[in-house]
Every structure is written in C-alpha cells, then in structure tokens.
Amino acid sequence: MPVRKTGFIWNEKFAWFELRNYGGIIPAQAYHMQPDQHVYDPQVVRRFRNLVDVSGLLDKLVDLPFAAATTEDIGRVHTAAHIDSVVALSAHPTGGDSEDNAPIPFGAFEIASLAAGGAIAAVDAVMAREVDNVYALLRPAGHHARPDRSMGFCIFSNAAIAGRHLLDVRGAGRIAFVDWDVHHGNGTQAALYDEPRALTISLHQERLYPVDDGFIEQIGDGAAAGTNLNIPLPAGSGSEAYCEAYDRIVIPALRAFRPDIIIVPSGFDAGAMDPMGRMMVHSDGYRQLTQKLMAIADEICGGRLAFLHEGGYSRWTVPYFGLAVIEELSGISTEVVDPHLDYHKLVAGQDVLPHQRAAIEAAAVNLDRVPVHS
Ligand SMILES: [Zn+2]
C-alpha cells in the first residue's frame, strides 16, 4: 500500500480528564457501590498512544500543532448557557455533574476546549493538504454532547464543532460524518439535523445509548431531509456485518453526497471485549472498514479523511484497534501483532447472520433519500 502523510494529534492533558470515585458509571457509595474507577478510563488513550509510540509508527506520523478551541468556535454548536455551565462546574475543586452521565471534573473546561481545538486542527490540516489524513486521539469524547448540554462522558461536540468550522469559516461545500462508535452519535446528529451541507451517518448497537435515539426514521429536517442516516445494528454484530453495512449503505451514500472531506467519529467500543458495547469487531475488521473509507475518499474527495477519537473502554484491545487503523491510514506496517485477533476471528457469529442482514436492509431504505451531488 502507498505511504501517506498521516497527522496525529495528542496531548497528555487529554488523559488528565479523570473521573474519580466511581464504580463503572455509578458514583461511589451510591447504591452501596464500593469506590473503584470510572469506566471512561484515561489509561485507554494513553496506552493507545504508547503502543503507536513503541511500535515505531509515531515517529513517522506528522505531529500536528493545535490550540484550545475558542468560545466562538464552541459557540457555533453549543449554547452560551451550556458553555457557561461547563466553565462554572469545572472551576469547582471537586468538579460537578451535569446529569445525563456527564461528570465534569475540575479543569474539564480547559481540557474539553483543547479536545475541540484538536478536532478543528485535524480537519484544517486535511483540508489544507498539510497531511493526507489524520488521527486525532481526543479526550473527552464529543459525539453525545448536545447543543444545550453535556451527555455520555462528552462535554463539547468535537466533531460537530470541527464540521461547523469547515462549513462556516473555511467555506467547505459539503462534509460527511461516518460515526462507527458503538453508541449513537446523537450529539453530532442534533447539531447538524437541519444542515443540508452535512451528511451524518451513525452505525451503532440498536438502543444501547441513548436508548431513545438513533432510529432509522430520523432522516434530517426540512432542506436537510435525507442527510441523516442511522444504521442501528443488533447486539452481537461482528466485522462481516459492519463490512456489509458499509458496502450496502455507507459507501453508496458517500458516493451520492460527494463531500469535500469524510470525518470519522472513531470509537472502538464496537470492538470484541469492550465492557460497554456488545459487538464483536476485531482489528482486521477495523482495518477493512478503514480501507473502505480510504477507497471512497480517494474516489470522491482526494482521500481527505479525519478520524476524531470517541469512546472505547477496553484498556487491552483498543490500542491494537487504533494501531491497525493508523497503519492503514499511513500505509506503514509495524511488527506489532494483535494478540487477540486469532481468537476474535474464531468466535462464532463473525459472519453476517440473517437478523443482522435484515437490520441492514431496513436501514438501506433511506439510501434513495440521500441528496445526489456531482
Ligand atoms: Zn461509545
């Protein structure tokens, strides 16, 4: 495979967004929960970054500079009331909780602004052709944050903020999002639901989180009708089901819409062994999905792809999924072998099962509604 110039975005402070005194997602002591760690474990991104480093690949990536997003940047998606509330809660020495599973630790505003700024720098570098593609290893995640509130470990909607920046500041014509996080990209959807220049696609485990969102019937509003595609998949879907959903829906939708860039809110919680999701994608599956996105990006938008990190909760598997994706993006193989892969491939159910195919076909009815641009 040809070597490409791949950007990388990381700041150690992303791992300092740390939620203490929880057991999983439950506050310690509530419900007699013994104090333990929060499921949104900062070691996941740190170990991901460290594996890219020790593999030797990090030295071959372009370390992209970035700064915190400004209030103006964040305000293109979020209400002033939401931003003010994050500022206030995050200034409190013990932090605060904005409900909807979004604890706000001390200093969260600074780190969340830095993550949103990383998303902006990532898409800017790709649009300006400073790099061919990019992986931004951001934290806190963004795709659940709604315009008016934090939600699901997400403070600011990084991908939507980057998208708005491209449309409203950089003059991009059209943009597309392919969210492969196991949870529904409800925040990105909400921010761009009436924006005809943005195609938002989310593949997710059906009714996992949020349980009342992410349905096939949600296709976008007004002039944006047809620009939101939800692909809810049954629990247990594996790499082959994801590949089929890409071939059947995602790739044809992108080909019709012809965006200037494809942004991938990239959670690895659809991976086998994830504690939050119940899907079975393995590292070869993530490779194949990345190849499919690269091929369509080469065909329609000069290869422009920006991966913005979202969820993923297994300390032990996420680093290998991430390395596999960045090896594909850069065209550079390392000598690292995913030690879980052989086992994951042998687990029953990696093939497409009839009820999974039926779910893909049900979502495919919206393909004809996607606006066609030449
Ligand atoms: Zn997720």
Residues whose N, C-alpha, C, O or C-beta is under 5 A from the ligand:
A	BS01	ZN	D181 V182 H183 G267 D269 G311 G312
